[in-house]
Amino acid sequence: QDSIFEERRRRLQEVCNGKENVFIGNNTEANIKGRMHIDSRHKIIYCAIEKTGSTFWKRTMQILIGIRNASNPFVIRGMEAHFSFNTLRKVSFDIVHVLLQKYTKFLFVREPYARLLSGYVDKLFSPNSFYWKYTGTYIVRYFRSLPSNHSIKCGHDVTFPEFIDYFIDSEEHNRFRNGHFTPSYDHCRPCQIQYDIIGKLESFKNDTIFILEKLGVDSLIHFSDFAKESEIDALTDAADNVYAMRLAVTKCMTFTEALRRVWKKMQIRGLLSREIPFPYSDDSRAYIPYSTFLKTLLDAHARSGPRDKRIENRKLALIEAYRQIDYRQLLRLKRILEPDCKIFGYDPEPSIIFQQTRQPESFYFMFDY
């Protein structure tokens, strides 16, 4: 497997050669340093990029630096991954320079078009009162003609084309950007910092096991069944989040509607079969307790069939989402995502997105229930 990682590094160096002043991005130095998670005991630096498995790796780093008494990252709730963490944010440039020379540095990346869709699904499509309030209302105000007062106030119904219009504008004009959407090279400066290991979300399990061994910490991190645990973790985290935000979310939609969005999100992610319908009716005014909903999610997951069949949902959702985007917008989007594609070895013009032959059915991204 060494050769796979060597090829990724070689490609990065080849693409970056002579482009160090081109592929820089717009993030501030403080922002970059804040993404660098450090484990001094094992001499490791991990650069976190949203939507590439960063919640998992932040939990793993918490175990390695000794602030969690655990060996399995999945026993730490996803919501706790972002607290009490060692980063380089407040470390002086001189010391950062020395650490970058001496420590083993790694990051994870992901196919850029899928990562962008994942950011939309996670922060705007599914119930997320924080992002609705700040990013959602901004998008509705500036990228929708004749928005309703309710949408302006809530930001709860941003469509994928509106999101893409916003993203292109935010990148072309460097305004109102958000780390969940901005390009990966802008997070971690791979053309300026020589990373030792580049992991990919598409081979997350194998890459993770390889990296833990390479870092010499595989004896400290244990899983019983990585694939199963990561799926249960994602379902639990989705339930945790929507119930934590219930009061804010229900100012904008019924809670049943919010749970339906979570259900759709789990189908989009390939965790639930699209054959299993949302089990609650719209006129149900009765409160659905957290434990009931989580059990319903887990039961549906158990009935959803083999992973390789479920994972097909992701591809179908990707096609459905990008088929809504005007071709001229796709070309503008390609210009923004091209550096990531070149640096990390992805196709800048994927045929399933750019060769639009037919209109797909609308299954995943419908708002008019």
Buried (B, 14 or more C-beta within 10 A) or exposed (E): EEEEBEEBBEBBEEBBEEEEEEBBBEBEEEBBBBBBBBBEEBBBBBBBBBBBBBBBBBBBBBBBBEEBEBEBBBEBEBEEBEEEBBBBBEBEEEEBEEBBEEBBBBBBBBBBBBBBBBBBBBBBBBBBBEBBBEBBBBBBEEBBEEBEEEBEBBBBBBBBBBBBBBBBBBBEEEEEBBBBBBBBBBBBBBBBBEBBBBBBBEEBEBBBBBBBEBBEBBEBBEBEEBEEBBBBBBBBBBBBBBBEBBEBBBEBBBBBBBBBBBBBBBBBBBBBBBEBEBBBEEEEEEEBEBEEBBEBBBEBBEEBEEEEEBEEBBEBBBBBBBBBBEEEBBEBBBEBBBBBBBBBBBEBBBEBBBEBEEEBEEBBBEEEE
